[in-house]
Amino acid sequence: MSPRQIVVSGGGTGIGLAVAGAFAACGDRVTLLGRREEVLRAAADKLNATHGESTVSWCPADLSEPEQVRRAARFVGERSDTVDVLVTNAGGNVAPSHEGTLEGIADGYRRNFAANVLTAVLLTEALLPQLRRPGGRIVHLSSIAALRGPGSYGGAKAAVNTYTFELAQRLGPEGITVNAVAPGFVADTEFFGDRATPEFVASRLRRTLTGRPGLPSEIAELVRYAASPEAASLTGQILHINGGAALGR
């Protein structure tokens, strides 16, 4: 069986890098997309050293900008005519605070929408012609924040959820599944930056039923399953993985 072609946005660090590694370990070929060229290069070098030369390629792009998305899609197309799996992981809470003015609030909402919604939607729409039919898999990265906030970031991830529903309905007849994985608090990522003080981490762990953080490798395994051939009936779902910090619904 020939290796599948996988595209992972935001694949240079944290969850995205773990996702890329999970697919590479299965013998798949992976293309990493993201804004930071040096981070992508380092990630690709690390994965290729572990899983074999030319397993992973990379292309820098700001995926909230249509022309850069077109360039990334052309890069993907040069690597393979068909994309088997698309994982949209680019994003994060890029506007966690503001000065309280209406202008600051508006800027925060716009920035989080661009970083989390546009990066997912534009890349997905650009690569749709290349998605395998039938059998293609799309997995968006959502968040527990879509259920409980904060506002601008949570609202953006809620929009990713509704895009997942709409896309699953649109592509189901073509044999493509679409799901979103929604992590809770995950350790060993850049997500919280300087905010991840011991007190902050402890407060997040108290919300869980397990008393432990999620790990990038755990999120990656759920993404990998949702993107597997065995998950052909799994579509239109938000898959929560949060240690019980939010109960199933």
Disulfide bonds with the S-S distance in Angstrom:
none
